[in-house]
């Protein structure tokens, strides 16, 4: 939402939830404004209340109320004071806090399972990785190991006083993100594996959102939001281990394609008479440049 959509007097979105003679839903308006302020501080960095008011179009009274609620929720904190060269009493700055809110990312790959948890401000809380031969294990056993890793990490976050806001699992394969199902992961030997359902049935809290996606897609998003390609609106991120993957950011958004498989560059056939690929076809690019192919080339 940009400033042109806000009423400069009230700070409310113009026309949000309104029909003729019907007041806007105040809960929806407040939630939208809370999100606006939090996102602004997150993207801009430390800034004063007056700066937030000026740059978002919300009035100062509204900002004071919103900031108070975000502080009570542990999402914003005051730091400072700020000395910006102005005359008068220096103002305190607002900064992202989020030390009591955590996000958990996990990765299942051919020979390891990893967990990485941060708080809302991006501070690393937990970073662990265990060796595990997923290539030679049944999907059920791999999921059991994943559940164990999640349970251990959630317990550690609880001990730190951190509330888990969401879980994302990265898998090297074709993913139906709407259902959290791995359609096929050739290098893991998975086909039609509902990871989201498995996590819920194993006791992962139902109120914690769970997202399952392709590892290269998530890597591309990470680079775009906080990595070396921060803010780059158009980028291609290649991953290459045993498998070869690709994540595509176009216009600042992840490009999924009509079926959600836009980045599967490793399974583009480049040699129809080439080596068989784990996906069932022959001569995919992965069979030429994947780790297994490179090892074969380097081994006498």
C-alpha positions as CSV (number, residue, x, y, z in Angstrom):
1,X,0.0,0.0,0.0
2,X,1.5,3.4,-0.9
3,X,0.8,6.8,0.5
4,X,-1.6,7.8,-2.2
5,X,-4.0,5.2,-0.9
6,X,-4.1,6.7,2.6
7,X,-6.2,9.5,4.0
8,X,-3.7,12.1,5.2
9,X,-5.9,13.2,8.1
10,X,-6.9,9.9,9.6
11,X,-4.1,7.7,8.3
12,X,-6.7,5.1,7.1
13,X,-6.7,3.5,3.7
14,X,-9.0,5.4,1.4
15,X,-12.1,3.3,0.6
16,X,-10.8,0.2,2.4
17,X,-13.8,-2.1,3.0
18,X,-16.3,0.7,2.3
19,X,-19.5,0.7,0.4
20,X,-22.0,3.6,0.2
21,X,-22.9,4.5,3.7
22,X,-20.9,1.7,5.3
23,X,-18.0,2.4,7.6
24,X,-14.7,0.6,7.1
25,X,-13.9,-2.4,9.3
26,X,-11.7,-0.8,11.9
27,X,-10.0,-4.1,12.8
28,X,-8.9,-4.5,9.1
29,X,-7.8,-0.9,8.9
30,X,-5.7,-1.1,12.1
31,X,-4.2,-4.4,11.0
32,X,-3.3,-2.8,7.7
33,X,-1.7,0.2,9.4
34,X,0.3,-2.0,11.8
35,X,1.6,-3.9,8.9
36,X,2.5,-0.7,7.1
37,X,4.5,0.7,10.0
38,X,6.3,-2.5,10.7
39,X,7.2,-3.0,7.1
40,X,8.4,0.6,6.8
41,X,10.7,0.3,9.7
42,X,12.0,-3.0,8.5
43,X,12.8,-1.7,5.1
44,X,14.0,1.8,6.0
45,X,16.0,0.9,9.2
46,X,16.1,3.1,12.3
47,X,13.9,6.1,12.0
48,X,11.9,8.5,14.3
49,X,8.1,8.5,14.8
50,X,7.8,11.8,12.9
51,X,9.7,10.3,10.0
52,X,7.4,7.3,9.9
53,X,4.4,9.6,10.0
54,X,5.7,11.8,7.2
55,X,6.8,8.9,5.0
56,X,3.7,6.7,5.4
57,X,1.1,9.5,5.4
58,X,-0.3,8.4,8.8
59,X,-0.9,11.1,11.3
60,X,1.2,11.4,14.5
61,X,-1.6,10.3,16.9
62,X,-2.2,7.2,14.8
63,X,1.6,6.5,14.7
64,X,1.9,6.8,18.5
65,X,-1.0,4.2,19.0
66,X,0.4,1.8,16.4
67,X,3.9,2.0,17.7
68,X,2.7,1.4,21.2
69,X,1.0,-1.8,20.2
70,X,4.0,-3.0,18.1
71,X,6.3,-2.4,21.1
72,X,3.9,-4.4,23.4
73,X,4.0,-7.2,20.9
74,X,7.8,-7.2,21.0
75,X,8.1,-6.2,17.3
76,X,9.5,-2.7,17.6
77,X,11.8,-1.1,20.1
78,X,13.2,2.4,20.8
79,X,16.9,3.1,20.4
80,X,18.9,6.3,20.2
81,X,18.6,9.1,20.7
82,X,18.9,10.3,17.1
83,X,21.0,13.3,16.4
84,X,20.1,14.5,12.9
85,X,21.5,18.0,13.2
86,X,18.1,19.5,14.2
87,X,17.6,22.0,17.0
88,X,15.9,20.9,20.1
89,X,15.6,17.7,22.0
90,X,16.9,14.6,20.1
91,X,14.3,12.0,19.3
92,X,14.4,8.3,20.0
93,X,14.5,6.1,16.9
94,X,12.4,3.1,16.2
95,X,14.0,-0.1,15.2
96,X,12.9,-3.6,14.4
97,X,13.0,-5.9,17.5
98,X,11.3,-9.2,17.0
99,X,13.6,-11.0,19.5
100,X,10.6,-13.0,20.8
101,X,9.4,-14.0,17.3
102,X,11.2,-16.7,15.3
103,X,11.1,-18.3,11.9
104,X,12.4,-21.7,11.1
105,X,13.8,-22.9,7.8
106,X,14.8,-26.5,7.1
107,X,16.4,-28.3,4.2
108,X,16.3,-31.9,3.2
109,X,19.0,-32.8,0.7
110,X,20.6,-36.0,-0.5
111,X,23.1,-36.4,2.4
112,X,22.0,-34.0,5.1
113,X,19.1,-32.3,6.9
114,X,19.6,-28.7,8.1
115,X,17.8,-26.3,10.4
116,X,18.2,-22.5,10.5
117,X,16.2,-20.3,12.8
118,X,16.3,-16.5,13.1
119,X,14.3,-13.9,14.9
120,X,12.3,-11.2,13.1
121,X,15.3,-8.9,12.9
122,X,17.4,-11.6,11.2
123,X,19.5,-12.5,14.1
124,X,20.6,-16.2,13.9
125,X,19.2,-18.2,16.8
126,X,19.9,-21.8,15.7
127,X,22.1,-23.2,13.0
128,X,22.5,-27.0,12.8
129,X,23.0,-29.7,10.3
130,X,23.1,-33.5,10.6
131,X,24.5,-36.0,8.1
132,X,21.7,-38.2,6.7
133,X,21.6,-40.5,3.6
134,X,18.2,-39.5,2.2
135,X,19.1,-41.0,-1.2
136,X,19.1,-44.5,0.3
137,X,16.3,-44.0,2.8
138,X,12.6,-44.4,2.4
139,X,10.6,-41.2,2.4
140,X,9.0,-42.1,5.7
141,X,12.4,-42.4,7.5
142,X,13.6,-39.1,6.0
143,X,10.4,-37.4,7.3
144,X,10.9,-39.0,10.7
145,X,14.4,-37.4,10.8
146,X,13.0,-34.1,9.7
147,X,10.3,-34.2,12.4
148,X,12.9,-35.0,15.0
149,X,15.0,-32.0,13.9
150,X,11.9,-29.7,14.0
151,X,10.9,-30.9,17.4
152,X,14.4,-30.4,18.8
153,X,14.7,-26.9,17.3
154,X,11.2,-25.8,18.5
155,X,12.2,-27.0,22.1
156,X,15.4,-24.9,21.9
157,X,13.4,-21.9,20.7
158,X,10.9,-22.3,23.5
159,X,13.8,-22.3,26.0
160,X,14.9,-19.0,24.5
161,X,11.4,-17.6,25.0
162,X,10.9,-17.3,21.2
163,X,7.5,-17.9,19.6
164,X,7.6,-19.7,16.3
165,X,5.9,-17.8,13.5
166,X,6.3,-20.2,10.7
167,X,8.2,-23.2,9.2
168,X,9.5,-23.5,5.7
169,X,11.0,-26.7,4.3
170,X,13.3,-26.7,1.2
171,X,13.3,-29.9,-0.9
172,X,15.3,-30.5,-4.2
173,X,12.3,-31.4,-6.4
174,X,9.1,-30.4,-8.1
175,X,6.8,-29.1,-5.4
176,X,3.0,-28.5,-5.3
177,X,3.3,-25.5,-3.0
178,X,-0.5,-25.2,-2.5
179,X,-0.7,-28.6,-0.8
180,X,2.9,-28.9,0.5
181,X,3.4,-32.1,-1.6
182,X,6.7,-33.1,-3.3
183,X,5.4,-34.2,-6.7
184,X,8.8,-35.8,-7.5
185,X,12.3,-35.4,-6.1
186,X,14.4,-37.6,-8.4
187,X,17.6,-37.5,-6.3
188,X,15.7,-38.4,-3.1
189,X,13.6,-41.0,-4.7
190,X,10.4,-39.2,-3.6
191,X,7.2,-39.2,-5.5
192,X,3.8,-37.8,-4.3
193,X,5.1,-37.2,-0.7
194,X,2.9,-34.8,1.3
195,X,5.5,-33.3,3.6
196,X,3.0,-30.8,5.1
197,X,0.5,-33.5,6.1
198,X,3.3,-35.6,7.5
199,X,4.5,-32.7,9.7
200,X,1.0,-32.0,11.0
201,X,0.3,-35.6,11.7
202,X,3.5,-35.8,13.6
203,X,2.4,-33.2,16.1
204,X,3.9,-30.0,14.7
205,X,1.6,-27.2,16.1
206,X,-1.4,-26.7,13.7
207,X,-1.3,-22.9,14.3
208,X,2.2,-22.6,12.8
209,X,2.1,-22.0,9.1
210,X,4.1,-24.6,7.1
211,X,5.5,-23.9,3.6
212,X,7.1,-26.5,1.4
213,X,9.0,-25.3,-1.7
214,X,11.9,-26.0,-4.1
215,X,15.3,-25.4,-2.6
216,X,16.5,-23.3,-5.5
217,X,13.4,-21.1,-5.4
218,X,13.9,-20.4,-1.7
219,X,17.6,-19.8,-2.2
220,X,16.8,-17.2,-4.9
221,X,14.3,-15.5,-2.6
222,X,16.9,-15.4,0.2
223,X,19.5,-13.8,-2.1
224,X,16.9,-11.2,-3.2
225,X,15.6,-10.3,0.3
226,X,18.8,-10.4,2.3
227,X,21.8,-11.8,0.3
228,X,24.3,-10.5,-2.2
229,X,21.6,-9.7,-4.7
230,X,19.5,-7.7,-2.2
231,X,16.8,-5.8,-4.0
232,X,17.8,-7.0,-7.5
233,X,14.5,-7.2,-9.2
234,X,15.5,-9.6,-12.0
235,X,17.9,-12.5,-11.2
236,X,18.6,-16.1,-11.9
237,X,20.1,-18.2,-9.1
238,X,21.6,-21.5,-10.0
239,X,22.2,-24.3,-7.5
240,X,24.5,-27.3,-8.2
241,X,25.3,-30.3,-6.1
242,X,24.1,-33.8,-7.0
243,X,21.1,-32.1,-8.6
244,X,21.0,-28.8,-10.6
245,X,18.3,-26.3,-9.8
246,X,17.4,-22.7,-10.7
247,X,15.4,-20.0,-9.0
248,X,14.1,-17.0,-11.0
249,X,13.2,-13.6,-9.6
250,X,11.3,-11.4,-12.2
251,X,10.1,-7.9,-11.3
252,X,10.9,-8.6,-7.7
253,X,8.7,-11.7,-7.5
254,X,9.5,-15.4,-7.7
255,X,8.7,-16.8,-11.1
256,X,6.9,-20.1,-10.6
257,X,5.4,-20.7,-14.1
258,X,2.0,-22.1,-14.9
259,X,2.6,-25.4,-13.1
260,X,5.0,-24.1,-10.5
261,X,8.1,-25.7,-12.1
262,X,9.6,-22.8,-14.0
263,X,13.1,-23.1,-12.5
264,X,13.7,-26.8,-13.2
265,X,16.7,-26.0,-15.5
266,X,18.5,-29.2,-14.6
267,X,15.9,-31.3,-16.3
268,X,16.0,-29.6,-19.7
269,X,17.0,-32.3,-22.2
270,X,20.2,-31.3,-23.9
271,X,21.2,-34.7,-25.3
272,X,18.3,-37.1,-26.1
273,X,20.7,-40.0,-26.5
274,X,22.6,-39.2,-23.3
275,X,22.8,-40.8,-19.9
276,X,19.5,-41.7,-18.1
277,X,18.4,-39.1,-15.6
278,X,16.7,-39.6,-12.2
279,X,13.6,-37.9,-13.5
280,X,13.0,-40.8,-16.0
281,X,14.3,-39.0,-19.1
282,X,17.7,-39.2,-20.8
283,X,20.3,-36.5,-21.4
284,X,19.0,-33.8,-19.0
285,X,21.5,-31.0,-18.3
286,X,21.9,-32.4,-14.8
287,X,23.5,-35.6,-16.3
288,X,26.1,-33.4,-17.9
289,X,27.0,-30.9,-15.1
290,X,25.7,-32.5,-11.9
291,X,28.0,-33.6,-9.2
292,X,27.7,-37.3,-10.1
293,X,28.6,-36.5,-13.8
294,X,31.6,-34.4,-12.7
295,X,32.9,-37.2,-10.4
296,X,32.6,-39.7,-13.3
297,X,34.5,-37.4,-15.6
298,X,37.3,-36.8,-13.0
299,X,37.6,-40.5,-12.0
300,X,39.9,-42.6,-14.3
